[in-house]
């Protein structure tokens, strides 16, 4: 009997449980499709949130990875060119000036890049010959026109590996405040070397003081003067000596580099300024360069020096040194 009673109780409990479960199911569906449809979007929203969170996590990981890659690339760039022994690689550059600010800026740029390279500038004479003889690694003092003529005359195997700046040749005077004041039969000093002399004569022509024969190129000479209405006497001298002649002549055509070294203001002191534009093909021969021995034209260290030179930091130093008279021959 007890066994039968127990089975009845169990059956009753099971039946009640079944009714309860059935009631819940009916209750869930009693709201018709509305309750079910209301529940389903909630599940979809949950899935969307989870998917969104997964996407955000993936995006965050991608961003982190990209940042790490950028940092790695930046670190790699900062490594620069390294020496084997950890000591600076010294690059000697021959110049004809004692001005150091441009080279200081270049060394700062090389250091910031992480290069084990240090430039040392040396003021020397016969600068192309000195380079060819291996006494310096590079030189930087001349434009294309002078370089082409001088290396051809001396039979030197040198190559231009980078362009630096363009320096105007302007007309200075300690005696006269304008072109009109230059007297009949007055004297004007100009550079004696062929390339700078030709350029100086073109400046005088642009100033309206003389007229050159038809077709005279960059290497014109005094004998190419076709018209000289004021009968101006042309005095030929070495470029570095020209500023010192100002007390003895009516005017002088002076490279603004030499003018600056002498203490002249290349912007405010000239009585005539020739306009310069490094993008003008006619002025390309007068762009200054960095030269190397041809065997070293692909030297990684020397090309890095050129690349570091052609930067905003060095451009600012050029403008400061030349009081904005000379201009960098590169975009920055």
SENUFI-45080 format. One record per residue: residue number from 1; y, x, z of N, C-alpha, C in turn; residue in one letter. Coordinates in steps of 0.05 Angstrom, whole numbers. Layout:
BEGIN
- n_n.v_n.u_n.w_ca.v_ca.u_ca.w_c.v_c.u_c.w_res
- NUM_Y_X_Z_Y_X_Z_Y_X_Z_A
...
END
This chain:
BEGIN
- n_n.v_n.u_n.w_ca.v_ca.u_ca.w_c.v_c.u_c.w_res
- 1_-24_17_0_0_0_0_25_17_0_X
- 2_24_37_17_48_55_18_54_67_-9_X
- 3_32_74_-23_35_87_-49_48_68_-68_X
- 4_39_42_-67_50_23_-85_79_17_-78_X
- 5_86_15_-52_113_10_-43_132_33_-53_X
- 6_122_57_-50_138_81_-58_144_80_-87_X
- 7_124_71_-103_129_70_-132_149_49_-140_X
- 8_149_27_-124_169_6_-130_197_16_-123_X
- 9_199_30_-100_225_41_-93_235_60_-114_X
- 10_217_77_-122_225_97_-143_233_83_-168_X
- 11_219_62_-175_225_48_-200_253_35_-197_X
- 12_258_24_-173_284_11_-168_307_32_-171_X
- 13_302_55_-159_323_75_-161_328_84_-189_X
- 14_306_88_-204_308_97_-232_323_76_-248_X
- 15_316_50_-243_328_28_-258_358_27_-252_X
- 16_365_30_-227_394_30_-219_409_53_-233_X
- 17_396_75_-232_408_99_-245_412_94_-274_X
- 18_392_81_-286_394_75_-315_416_56_-321_X
- 19_419_35_-303_441_16_-307_468_30_-305_X
- 20_470_49_-285_495_63_-281_502_80_-305_X
- 21_482_94_-316_487_110_-339_494_93_-363_X
- 22_480_70_-366_486_52_-389_513_41_-386_X
- 23_522_35_-362_548_23_-357_570_43_-365_X
- 24_565_68_-358_585_89_-365_586_91_-395_X
- 25_564_90_-408_564_93_-437_578_69_-450_X
- 26_573_45_-439_586_22_-450_616_23_-444_X
- 27_623_33_-421_651_35_-414_665_54_-433_X
- 28_652_76_-440_664_95_-458_668_83_-486_X
- 29_650_65_-494_652_54_-520_665_28_-521_X
- 30_671_17_-497_683_-9_-496_711_-9_-506_X
- 31_724_13_-503_751_15_-514_750_17_-544_X
- 32_728_11_-556_725_13_-585_727_41_-594_X
- 33_737_45_-618_740_72_-628_764_86_-616_X
- 34_782_70_-602_806_82_-592_801_104_-572_X
- 35_783_98_-553_778_118_-532_764_142_-543_X
- 36_746_138_-561_731_160_-573_750_177_-590_X
- 37_768_163_-606_786_178_-622_807_193_-605_X
- 38_813_180_-582_832_194_-564_819_219_-552_X
- 39_793_218_-548_780_241_-536_776_263_-556_X
- 40_771_256_-581_765_276_-601_789_294_-607_X
- 41_814_283_-610_837_301_-614_840_321_-591_X
- 42_834_311_-567_836_329_-544_818_353_-547_X
- 43_794_348_-557_775_370_-562_785_388_-584_X
- 44_797_375_-605_807_391_-628_830_409_-618_X
- 45_848_396_-601_870_412_-591_860_435_-575_X
- 46_840_432_-559_828_453_-544_818_475_-562_X
- 47_805_467_-584_795_487_-603_818_502_-616_X
- 48_840_487_-623_863_500_-636_876_520_-617_X
- 49_879_513_-592_891_531_-572_874_557_-570_X
- 50_847_552_-569_829_575_-566_832_593_-591_X
- 51_833_580_-615_836_595_-640_863_610_-641_X
- 52_884_596_-631_910_608_-631_911_632_-613_X
- 53_898_629_-589_897_651_-570_882_675_-582_X
- 54_860_668_-597_845_690_-610_862_704_-631_X
- 55_877_688_-647_895_699_-667_916_716_-655_X
- 56_928_706_-633_949_721_-619_939_748_-609_X
- 57_915_746_-598_903_771_-588_898_791_-610_X
- 58_888_780_-634_883_797_-657_909_809_-667_X
- 59_931_792_-668_957_802_-677_967_823_-659_X
- 60_964_818_-633_974_838_-613_959_864_-616_X
- 61_933_862_-622_917_886_-626_926_901_-651_X
- 62_931_885_-672_941_898_-697_967_912_-693_X
- 63_985_898_-678_1012_910_-672_1009_936_-656_X
- 64_991_935_-636_986_958_-620_975_981_-637_X
- 65_955_974_-654_943_994_-672_964_1006_-690_X
- 66_982_988_-702_1003_998_-720_1022_1016_-705_X
- 67_1029_1009_-680_1046_1025_-664_1034_1053_-659_X
- 68_1008_1052_-652_994_1078_-647_993_1095_-672_X
- 69_989_1082_-696_989_1096_-721_1016_1109_-726_X
- 70_1038_1093_-721_1065_1103_-726_1071_1126_-708_X
- 71_1062_1124_-682_1066_1146_-663_1051_1170_-672_X
- 72_1027_1166_-682_1011_1189_-692_1024_1202_-715_X
- 73_1034_1185_-734_1048_1196_-758_1073_1211_-749_X
- 74_1088_1199_-730_1113_1212_-721_1106_1238_-708_X
- 75_1085_1239_-692_1077_1263_-678_1069_1284_-699_X
- 76_1055_1275_-720_1046_1293_-741_1071_1305_-755_X
- 77_1091_1287_-760_1115_1297_-773_1129_1317_-756_X
- 78_1130_1312_-730_1144_1330_-711_1130_1357_-710_X
- 79_1104_1358_-717_1090_1384_-715_1102_1404_-734_X
- 80_1112_1395_-757_1125_1413_-776_1108_1436_-785_X
- 81_1121_1457_-794_1107_1481_-803_1105_1500_-780_X
- 82_1080_1508_-773_1075_1524_-750_1067_1553_-758_X
- 83_1075_1571_-741_1067_1599_-746_1040_1604_-732_X
- 84_1026_1624_-741_1000_1630_-730_1001_1640_-702_X
- 85_1022_1655_-696_1024_1668_-669_1043_1653_-650_X
- 86_1054_1630_-660_1073_1615_-643_1101_1625_-643_X
- 87_1106_1647_-656_1133_1659_-658_1147_1647_-682_X
- 88_1174_1645_-681_1188_1634_-704_1184_1650_-730_X
- 89_1181_1637_-752_1181_1650_-778_1210_1655_-786_X
- 90_1218_1680_-788_1246_1686_-794_1250_1687_-824_X
- 91_1270_1672_-833_1278_1671_-861_1306_1683_-863_X
- 92_1308_1706_-876_1334_1718_-879_1348_1708_-905_X
- 93_1372_1699_-902_1387_1688_-924_1412_1705_-929_X
- 94_1415_1716_-953_1438_1732_-960_1462_1714_-967_X
- 95_1485_1720_-956_1509_1704_-962_1533_1724_-966_X
- 96_1556_1713_-971_1580_1730_-974_1602_1720_-955_X
- 97_1594_1706_-934_1613_1695_-915_1603_1700_-886_X
- 98_1622_1701_-868_1616_1704_-839_1614_1677_-825_X
- 99_1618_1655_-840_1617_1628_-828_1588_1621_-821_X
- 100_1584_1612_-796_1557_1607_-786_1550_1577_-781_X
- 101_1570_1559_-782_1564_1532_-774_1544_1517_-791_X
- 102_1544_1523_-817_1524_1510_-834_1496_1519_-827_X
- 103_1493_1545_-822_1467_1556_-815_1458_1547_-787_X
- 104_1477_1544_-769_1470_1533_-743_1459_1505_-745_X
- 105_1472_1489_-762_1463_1461_-766_1435_1461_-779_X
- 106_1431_1479_-798_1404_1481_-811_1383_1488_-790_X
- 107_1388_1507_-773_1369_1514_-752_1363_1491_-733_X
- 108_1384_1475_-727_1380_1452_-710_1361_1431_-724_X
- 109_1366_1428_-750_1349_1409_-765_1320_1418_-766_X
- 110_1316_1444_-770_1289_1455_-771_1275_1451_-744_X
- 111_1290_1456_-722_1278_1453_-696_1271_1424_-690_X
- 112_1288_1406_-698_1283_1377_-693_1258_1368_-709_X
- 113_1253_1380_-731_1229_1373_-747_1204_1385_-735_X
- 114_1207_1403_-716_1183_1416_-704_1174_1440_-719_X
- 115_1191_1451_-737_1184_1474_-753_1187_1500_-736_X
- 116_1168_1518_-739_1170_1545_-727_1185_1563_-747_X
- 117_1209_1554_-755_1224_1569_-775_1252_1573_-764_X
- 118_1262_1597_-767_1290_1603_-759_1303_1618_-781_X
- 119_1327_1609_-789_1343_1622_-810_1362_1642_-798_X
- 120_1362_1666_-809_1382_1686_-802_1398_1693_-827_X
- 121_1424_1689_-825_1441_1695_-849_1453_1723_-846_X
- 122_1455_1736_-870_1464_1763_-871_1486_1765_-892_X
- 123_1510_1775_-884_1532_1779_-903_1528_1805_-918_X
- 124_1522_1804_-944_1515_1828_-959_1531_1828_-985_X
- 125_1533_1851_-997_1544_1854_-1024_1522_1856_-1044_X
- 126_1528_1852_-1070_1508_1853_-1091_1484_1836_-1083_X
- 127_1490_1811_-1076_1471_1793_-1062_1446_1787_-1079_X
- 128_1449_1784_-1105_1425_1779_-1122_1407_1804_-1123_X
- 129_1419_1828_-1125_1403_1852_-1126_1388_1856_-1100_X
- 130_1402_1850_-1078_1390_1852_-1051_1366_1834_-1049_X
- 131_1369_1809_-1059_1346_1790_-1059_1323_1801_-1076_X
- 132_1329_1810_-1100_1308_1820_-1117_1293_1844_-1105_X
- 133_1308_1860_-1089_1296_1883_-1076_1280_1877_-1051_X
- 134_1281_1851_-1043_1265_1843_-1020_1278_1847_-993_X
- 135_1304_1854_-993_1318_1858_-967_1324_1832_-953_X
- 136_1326_1811_-968_1329_1784_-957_1308_1766_-971_X
- 137_1304_1742_-959_1283_1724_-970_1295_1704_-990_X
- 138_1320_1696_-984_1334_1677_-1002_1363_1685_-1002_X
- 139_1379_1673_-1021_1408_1677_-1019_1421_1650_-1025_X
- 140_1446_1648_-1015_1461_1624_-1018_1491_1631_-1018_X
- 141_1502_1634_-1043_1530_1642_-1045_1542_1635_-1072_X
- 142_1526_1626_-1091_1535_1626_-1119_1528_1599_-1133_X
- 143_1542_1594_-1154_1536_1570_-1170_1518_1578_-1194_X
- 144_1508_1558_-1208_1490_1563_-1230_1502_1582_-1251_X
- 145_1528_1577_-1258_1540_1593_-1279_1540_1623_-1272_X
- 146_1548_1629_-1248_1548_1657_-1239_1519_1668_-1238_X
- 147_1501_1652_-1226_1473_1660_-1223_1460_1667_-1250_X
- 148_1464_1649_-1270_1452_1654_-1296_1463_1679_-1309_X
- 149_1489_1683_-1307_1502_1706_-1320_1494_1732_-1306_X
- 150_1495_1732_-1279_1490_1756_-1263_1461_1765_-1265_X
- 151_1442_1746_-1262_1414_1754_-1264_1406_1763_-1292_X
- 152_1419_1752_-1312_1414_1761_-1340_1425_1789_-1344_X
- 153_1449_1795_-1333_1461_1821_-1336_1444_1843_-1322_X
- 154_1434_1836_-1299_1419_1855_-1283_1389_1855_-1288_X
- 155_1380_1836_-1304_1351_1834_-1310_1335_1827_-1286_X
- 156_1344_1808_-1269_1330_1801_-1245_1313_1776_-1248_X
- 157_1290_1776_-1236_1272_1753_-1238_1275_1735_-1213_X
- 158_1296_1719_-1214_1302_1701_-1191_1302_1672_-1201_X
- 159_1298_1653_-1183_1297_1625_-1190_1313_1608_-1170_X
- 160_1329_1589_-1180_1343_1571_-1162_1322_1550_-1152_X
- 161_1320_1547_-1125_1301_1528_-1114_1314_1504_-1100_X
- 162_1340_1503_-1099_1353_1480_-1087_1384_1481_-1091_X
- 163_1396_1458_-1092_1425_1456_-1095_1438_1450_-1068_X
- 164_1461_1461_-1063_1473_1459_-1036_1500_1444_-1036_X
- 165_1520_1455_-1049_1546_1443_-1048_1562_1451_-1073_X
- 166_1585_1439_-1077_1603_1446_-1098_1630_1451_-1086_X
- 167_1641_1475_-1092_1666_1483_-1080_1688_1484_-1102_X
- 168_1710_1471_-1097_1731_1471_-1117_1746_1498_-1119_X
- 169_1756_1504_-1143_1775_1525_-1146_1803_1512_-1148_X
- 170_1820_1519_-1129_1847_1507_-1128_1868_1528_-1130_X
- 171_1892_1519_-1137_1915_1537_-1140_1932_1537_-1115_X
- 172_1934_1561_-1103_1949_1565_-1078_1974_1582_-1083_X
- 173_1994_1577_-1067_2018_1594_-1069_2032_1596_-1042_X
- 174_2043_1619_-1036_2059_1622_-1012_2089_1622_-1019_X
- 175_2095_1621_-1045_2123_1622_-1054_2133_1596_-1064_X
- 176_2115_1579_-1074_2124_1555_-1088_2109_1530_-1076_X
- 177_2123_1508_-1076_2112_1483_-1065_2100_1465_-1086_X
- 178_2104_1471_-1112_2094_1454_-1133_2090_1471_-1159_X
- 179_2076_1459_-1178_2072_1472_-1204_2099_1477_-1218_X
- 180_2117_1458_-1215_2142_1460_-1230_2159_1484_-1221_X
- 181_2153_1494_-1197_2169_1516_-1187_2160_1543_-1197_X
- 182_2136_1544_-1209_2126_1569_-1220_2145_1578_-1243_X
- 183_2157_1601_-1241_2178_1608_-1260_2167_1618_-1287_X
- 184_2185_1619_-1306_2179_1632_-1332_2172_1661_-1327_X
- 185_2149_1669_-1339_2140_1697_-1335_2128_1703_-1308_X
- 186_2122_1682_-1292_2110_1685_-1266_2081_1695_-1268_X
- 187_2070_1703_-1246_2043_1714_-1246_2024_1697_-1230_X
- 188_2000_1694_-1241_1979_1679_-1228_1954_1695_-1227_X
- 189_1942_1699_-1203_1917_1715_-1201_1893_1696_-1203_X
- 190_1873_1706_-1217_1848_1691_-1221_1824_1710_-1216_X
- 191_1800_1699_-1212_1776_1716_-1209_1771_1732_-1234_X
- 192_1760_1756_-1230_1756_1773_-1254_1727_1770_-1265_X
- 193_1708_1759_-1250_1681_1756_-1261_1681_1734_-1281_X
- 194_1664_1737_-1301_1665_1719_-1325_1663_1690_-1319_X
- 195_1644_1682_-1302_1639_1653_-1298_1662_1640_-1282_X
- 196_1671_1654_-1261_1693_1642_-1245_1719_1644_-1259_X
- 197_1722_1665_-1276_1747_1667_-1292_1748_1644_-1312_X
- 198_1726_1638_-1325_1726_1616_-1344_1733_1589_-1330_X
- 199_1721_1586_-1306_1727_1561_-1292_1756_1560_-1283_X
- 200_1767_1583_-1274_1795_1584_-1266_1814_1578_-1289_X
- 201_1808_1587_-1312_1825_1581_-1336_1825_1552_-1342_X
- 202_1801_1539_-1338_1800_1510_-1343_1817_1495_-1322_X
- 203_1818_1505_-1298_1835_1493_-1277_1865_1495_-1285_X
- 204_1873_1519_-1295_1900_1522_-1304_1906_1504_-1328_X
- 205_1887_1500_-1345_1891_1482_-1367_1894_1454_-1358_X
- 206_1877_1446_-1339_1879_1419_-1327_1906_1414_-1313_X
- 207_1917_1436_-1303_1943_1434_-1289_1966_1434_-1309_X
- 208_1960_1439_-1335_1981_1438_-1355_1996_1463_-1359_X
- 209_1986_1485_-1347_2001_1511_-1349_1993_1527_-1374_X
- 210_1969_1523_-1384_1960_1537_-1408_1943_1518_-1425_X
- 211_1936_1527_-1449_1917_1512_-1465_1898_1532_-1477_X
- 212_1872_1526_-1474_1851_1543_-1484_1844_1537_-1513_X
- 213_1832_1556_-1527_1823_1552_-1554_1802_1531_-1555_X
- 214_1799_1517_-1577_1779_1496_-1580_1751_1506_-1575_X
- 215_1736_1491_-1560_1708_1497_-1556_1701_1519_-1536_X
- 216_1721_1528_-1520_1715_1548_-1500_1699_1536_-1478_X
- 217_1677_1549_-1471_1659_1539_-1451_1666_1549_-1423_X
- 218_1645_1550_-1406_1650_1557_-1378_1655_1587_-1375_X
- 219_1649_1603_-1395_1653_1632_-1393_1677_1642_-1409_X
- 220_1697_1625_-1411_1721_1633_-1425_1735_1657_-1412_X
- 221_1751_1671_-1427_1766_1694_-1416_1795_1691_-1423_X
- 222_1811_1710_-1413_1840_1709_-1417_1847_1709_-1447_X
- 223_1830_1723_-1463_1835_1724_-1492_1831_1697_-1505_X
- 224_1819_1677_-1491_1815_1651_-1502_1839_1632_-1498_X
- 225_1861_1642_-1485_1885_1626_-1481_1899_1623_-1508_X
- 226_1902_1598_-1517_1914_1592_-1543_1944_1587_-1540_X
- 227_1952_1575_-1517_1980_1568_-1513_1987_1575_-1484_X
- 228_2011_1588_-1480_2020_1596_-1454_2050_1592_-1453_X
- 229_2059_1566_-1451_2088_1560_-1455_2106_1574_-1435_X
- 230_2097_1580_-1411_2114_1594_-1391_2110_1624_-1392_X
- 231_2094_1634_-1410_2088_1663_-1412_2079_1674_-1385_X
- 232_2061_1659_-1373_2051_1667_-1347_2033_1691_-1350_X
- 233_2037_1710_-1332_2021_1735_-1332_1995_1729_-1315_X
- 234_1972_1733_-1327_1947_1728_-1313_1937_1755_-1301_X
- 235_1933_1755_-1275_1924_1779_-1261_1895_1775_-1252_X
- 236_1877_1792_-1262_1848_1789_-1255_1841_1806_-1231_X
- 237_1827_1793_-1211_1820_1807_-1187_1792_1797_-1177_X
- 238_1780_1812_-1159_1755_1803_-1147_1761_1779_-1129_X
- 239_1742_1760_-1130_1746_1735_-1115_1754_1737_-1086_X
- 240_1740_1754_-1070_1747_1756_-1042_1775_1767_-1037_X
- 241_1786_1781_-1056_1813_1794_-1053_1836_1775_-1059_X
- 242_1829_1752_-1072_1851_1734_-1082_1869_1724_-1060_X
- 243_1859_1715_-1037_1877_1705_-1016_1897_1726_-1007_X
- 244_1889_1751_-1008_1907_1772_-998_1930_1778_-1018_X
- 245_1927_1768_-1043_1948_1774_-1063_1971_1754_-1063_X
- 246_1968_1733_-1047_1988_1711_-1048_2017_1721_-1043_X
- 247_2020_1742_-1028_2047_1752_-1023_2058_1767_-1047_X
- 248_2041_1775_-1065_2049_1791_-1088_2051_1776_-1114_X
- 249_2039_1752_-1116_2040_1737_-1141_2052_1710_-1135_X
- 250_2057_1695_-1157_2069_1669_-1154_2048_1648_-1144_X
- 251_2024_1652_-1153_2002_1634_-1145_1975_1647_-1151_X
- 252_1954_1636_-1139_1927_1647_-1144_1907_1624_-1145_X
- 253_1888_1626_-1163_1865_1608_-1163_1844_1619_-1144_X
- 254_1838_1604_-1123_1821_1615_-1102_1798_1595_-1096_X
- 255_1774_1606_-1095_1751_1591_-1086_1756_1581_-1058_X
- 256_1751_1556_-1053_1758_1545_-1026_1742_1557_-1004_X
- 257_1719_1569_-1010_1704_1584_-990_1720_1608_-981_X
- 258_1730_1624_-999_1747_1647_-992_1773_1638_-979_X
- 259_1784_1616_-989_1809_1605_-977_1805_1598_-947_X
- 260_1782_1585_-942_1776_1577_-914_1773_1602_-897_X
- 261_1758_1622_-907_1753_1646_-891_1780_1660_-885_X
- 262_1799_1657_-903_1825_1671_-899_1844_1655_-881_X
- 263_1836_1630_-875_1852_1613_-857_1870_1593_-872_X
- 264_1866_1591_-898_1881_1571_-913_1868_1543_-910_X
- 265_1884_1522_-912_1874_1495_-911_1868_1486_-940_X
- 266_1843_1483_-948_1836_1478_-975_1843_1449_-984_X
- 267_1851_1432_-965_1859_1405_-972_1890_1403_-974_X
- 268_1904_1414_-955_1933_1411_-955_1950_1433_-967_X
- 269_1938_1457_-968_1954_1480_-977_1956_1483_-1008_X
- 270_1936_1475_-1024_1939_1480_-1053_1963_1465_-1065_X
- 271_1975_1478_-1085_1996_1464_-1100_1984_1449_-1124_X
- 272_1959_1455_-1129_1944_1439_-1149_1915_1439_-1141_X
- 273_1903_1415_-1141_1874_1413_-1134_1859_1401_-1158_X
- 274_1837_1415_-1165_1821_1405_-1187_1800_1386_-1175_X
- 275_1797_1363_-1187_1778_1343_-1177_1749_1353_-1181_X
- 276_1732_1348_-1162_1704_1355_-1165_1686_1331_-1162_X
- 277_1663_1332_-1177_1644_1310_-1176_1617_1322_-1184_X
- 278_1599_1324_-1165_1574_1338_-1171_1556_1322_-1189_X
- 279_1562_1296_-1194_1546_1280_-1213_1557_1283_-1242_X
- 280_1579_1296_-1245_1591_1301_-1272_1576_1324_-1286_X
- 281_1562_1319_-1308_1548_1340_-1322_1565_1365_-1328_X
- 282_1590_1360_-1334_1608_1382_-1340_1612_1401_-1317_X
- 283_1608_1391_-1292_1612_1407_-1268_1586_1418_-1257_X
- 284_1563_1411_-1270_1537_1420_-1260_1535_1450_-1258_X
- 285_1546_1466_-1277_1545_1495_-1275_1557_1506_-1250_X
- 286_1575_1490_-1237_1589_1500_-1214_1578_1490_-1187_X
- 287_1554_1479_-1188_1540_1471_-1163_1527_1496_-1151_X
- 288_1532_1501_-1126_1520_1523_-1112_1491_1519_-1106_X
- 289_1476_1541_-1104_1447_1539_-1102_1436_1557_-1080_X
- 290_1411_1552_-1073_1394_1571_-1058_1375_1584_-1078_X
- 291_1374_1611_-1079_1357_1625_-1098_1335_1640_-1083_X
- 292_1313_1644_-1097_1290_1659_-1087_1279_1677_-1109_X
- 293_1263_1697_-1101_1249_1711_-1122_1229_1692_-1135_X
- 294_1227_1694_-1161_1210_1674_-1176_1182_1673_-1165_X
- 295_1171_1695_-1156_1144_1695_-1145_1142_1678_-1119_X
- 296_1165_1672_-1107_1166_1657_-1082_1177_1629_-1085_X
- 297_1180_1620_-1110_1193_1594_-1115_1178_1570_-1103_X
- 298_1152_1573_-1099_1136_1551_-1087_1128_1557_-1058_X
- 299_1140_1576_-1046_1135_1583_-1018_1141_1559_-1000_X
- 300_1121_1550_-985_1123_1526_-968_1146_1528_-948_X
- 301_1149_1551_-936_1169_1555_-916_1197_1554_-929_X
- 302_1201_1567_-951_1227_1567_-965_1234_1539_-975_X
- 303_1215_1524_-985_1220_1497_-994_1227_1479_-970_X
- 304_1216_1484_-947_1223_1468_-923_1251_1474_-915_X
- 305_1260_1499_-917_1287_1507_-911_1306_1492_-929_X
- 306_1300_1490_-955_1317_1476_-974_1318_1446_-967_X
- 307_1295_1435_-960_1294_1406_-954_1310_1400_-929_X
- 308_1308_1418_-909_1323_1414_-884_1353_1418_-889_X
- 309_1361_1434_-908_1389_1438_-915_1401_1412_-927_X
- 310_1385_1398_-943_1395_1375_-957_1393_1350_-940_X
- 311_1406_1351_-916_1404_1329_-897_1432_1322_-887_X
- 312_1434_1300_-873_1460_1291_-863_1472_1311_-843_X
- 313_1455_1322_-827_1465_1341_-806_1480_1365_-820_X
- 314_1468_1376_-840_1480_1399_-854_1504_1389_-871_X
- 315_1502_1366_-883_1524_1355_-898_1550_1353_-881_X
- 316_1546_1344_-856_1569_1341_-838_1581_1369_-832_X
- 317_1564_1389_-829_1573_1416_-824_1589_1427_-848_X
- 318_1579_1421_-872_1593_1429_-896_1621_1418_-897_X
- 319_1623_1392_-892_1650_1378_-893_1668_1390_-871_X
- 320_1657_1396_-848_1673_1408_-826_1683_1436_-834_X
- 321_1665_1452_-844_1672_1480_-851_1694_1481_-872_X
- 322_1691_1464_-892_1710_1465_-915_1732_1444_-912_X
- 323_1735_1432_-889_1756_1412_-884_1755_1390_-906_X
- 324_1731_1382_-913_1727_1361_-933_1736_1368_-961_X
- 325_1741_1394_-966_1748_1402_-994_1723_1406_-1011_X
- 326_1703_1420_-1000_1677_1422_-1014_1661_1398_-1007_X
- 327_1642_1391_-1025_1625_1368_-1019_1596_1376_-1023_X
- 328_1578_1363_-1007_1549_1368_-1010_1540_1359_-1037_X
- 329_1523_1375_-1050_1513_1368_-1077_1486_1354_-1074_X
- 330_1485_1334_-1057_1461_1318_-1053_1468_1292_-1039_X
- 331_1451_1272_-1042_1455_1247_-1028_1443_1250_-1000_X
- 332_1456_1237_-981_1447_1239_-953_1454_1214_-937_X
END
